[in-house]
Amino acid sequence: MRIPDTAAAAASKTSVAAGRREAAPTELVCLALALAVVVLAIRIASIW
């Protein structure tokens, strides 16, 4: 039995949205680390 196209499209959109939601904490951690590196570089440059 075939899945109708609209059901298949809805299922794929849901899985993409779920994957995006799972990646959000990782992106937030990477952004925080990048910001910390920038702040550290500015503090080192201001001492010189």
C-alpha positions in Angstrom: 0.0 0.0 0.0 1.4 3.4 -1.0 1.6 6.4 1.3 -0.1 9.4 -0.3 2.3 12.2 -1.4 0.9 14.7 1.1 1.5 12.3 4.0 5.0 11.6 2.9 5.7 15.3 2.5 4.3 16.0 6.0 6.4 13.2 7.5 9.6 14.5 5.9 8.9 18.1 7.0 8.4 16.9 10.6 11.7 15.0 10.6 13.6 18.0 9.2 12.1 20.2 11.9 12.9 17.7 14.6 16.5 17.5 13.3 16.8 21.3 13.4 15.5 21.4 16.9 18.1 18.8 18.1 20.9 20.8 16.5 19.9 24.1 18.3 21.8 23.3 21.6 24.9 22.4 19.7 24.8 25.6 17.7 24.3 27.6 20.9 27.3 26.0 22.5 29.5 26.7 19.4 28.3 30.3 19.4 29.2 30.7 23.1 32.6 29.2 22.6 33.3 31.5 19.6 32.2 34.5 21.7 34.5 33.4 24.5 37.5 33.1 22.1 36.8 36.6 20.7 36.5 38.1 24.2 39.7 36.4 25.2 41.5 37.7 22.2 40.3 41.3 22.9 41.5 41.0 26.5 44.9 39.8 25.4 45.2 42.6 22.8 44.2 45.2 25.3 47.0 44.2 27.7 49.6 44.7 25.0 
